[in-house]
Amino acid sequence: MKIESSSKPAGAPLMKETRAQGAHSTGKTSSANADDVQLSVLSAQLSAPDDVQSFDAARVSEIKQAISDGHFTINAGAIADHLISSARQLVDSQRRA
């Protein structure tokens, strides 16, 4: 089963962000030099720092070494449980929105 990361969530509200590209020689920015960027609320949440899920370089190194040594085992049941839990959370959050 392939999960595409390029899919856009249906009905995701968009946030509008305007950034100036540069300044004129007088130091003032012009609205003609501004780019309009629209981000979904989900993308803003994903780009925000999250203290709960932090990157553990030591754990990644440990798993990488176990794979290289050939004694890394995959717990398919745990993966399935977490996948179902994530799907439930996503469905519940979309129902509330």
C-alpha positions as CSV (number, residue, x, y, z in Angstrom):
1,M,0.0,0.0,0.0
2,K,1.4,3.4,-1.0
3,I,0.6,6.5,0.8
4,E,1.1,9.7,-1.2
5,S,2.3,12.7,0.7
6,S,1.4,15.0,-2.1
7,S,-2.3,14.7,-1.6
8,K,-4.1,17.8,-0.3
9,P,-6.6,17.3,2.5
10,A,-10.1,18.1,1.4
11,G,-11.8,21.1,2.9
12,A,-8.7,22.4,4.7
13,P,-9.1,26.1,5.4
14,L,-6.4,28.3,4.0
15,M,-4.4,31.0,5.8
16,K,-3.1,33.9,3.8
17,E,0.4,35.2,4.4
18,T,2.0,38.2,2.7
19,R,5.7,38.8,2.5
20,A,7.6,41.6,0.9
21,Q,10.3,40.6,-1.6
22,G,12.5,43.6,-1.1
23,A,12.8,47.3,-0.6
24,H,13.2,50.2,-3.0
25,S,16.2,52.5,-2.8
26,T,14.2,54.7,-0.3
27,G,13.9,51.8,2.1
28,K,10.1,51.5,1.7
29,T,8.4,48.3,0.5
30,S,5.8,48.4,-2.1
31,S,2.7,46.2,-2.3
32,A,3.6,45.5,-5.9
33,N,6.7,43.6,-4.5
34,A,4.6,41.4,-2.1
35,D,3.9,37.7,-2.7
36,D,0.7,36.2,-1.4
37,V,1.1,32.7,0.0
38,Q,-1.8,30.6,1.2
39,L,-1.1,27.9,3.8
40,S,-3.6,25.4,5.1
41,V,-4.1,25.3,8.8
42,L,-2.7,21.8,8.8
43,S,0.5,22.9,7.2
44,A,0.9,25.7,9.8
45,Q,0.4,23.0,12.5
46,L,3.0,20.8,10.9
47,S,5.6,23.6,10.7
48,A,5.1,24.7,14.3
49,P,7.6,23.2,16.8
50,D,6.3,20.2,18.6
51,D,7.8,19.3,22.0
52,V,6.0,16.0,22.1
53,Q,7.6,14.4,19.1
54,S,11.3,15.3,19.2
55,F,14.1,13.8,17.1
56,D,16.2,11.2,19.0
57,A,19.4,10.9,17.1
58,A,20.7,8.2,19.5
59,R,17.6,6.0,18.9
60,V,17.9,6.5,15.1
61,S,21.6,5.4,15.3
62,E,20.7,2.4,17.4
63,I,18.0,1.3,14.9
64,K,20.3,1.9,12.0
65,Q,23.0,-0.3,13.6
66,A,20.5,-3.1,14.3
67,I,19.4,-3.0,10.7
68,S,23.0,-3.2,9.5
69,D,23.7,-6.1,11.8
70,G,20.6,-7.9,10.6
71,H,18.9,-8.3,14.0
72,F,16.3,-5.6,13.8
73,T,12.8,-7.0,14.1
74,I,9.6,-5.3,12.9
75,N,6.5,-5.4,15.2
76,A,3.7,-5.4,12.6
77,G,1.0,-5.4,15.3
78,A,2.4,-2.2,17.0
79,I,2.7,-0.5,13.6
80,A,-0.9,-1.4,12.7
81,D,-2.1,-0.2,16.2
82,H,-0.4,3.2,15.8
83,L,-1.6,3.6,12.2
84,I,-5.2,2.9,13.3
85,S,-4.8,5.3,16.2
86,S,-3.5,8.0,13.9
87,A,-6.3,7.5,11.5
88,R,-8.9,7.8,14.3
89,Q,-7.4,11.0,15.5
90,L,-7.4,12.4,12.0
91,V,-11.1,11.5,11.5
92,D,-12.1,12.8,14.9
93,S,-10.3,16.2,14.3
94,Q,-11.9,16.6,10.9
95,R,-15.4,15.9,12.4
96,R,-14.8,18.6,15.0
97,A,-13.7,21.1,12.4
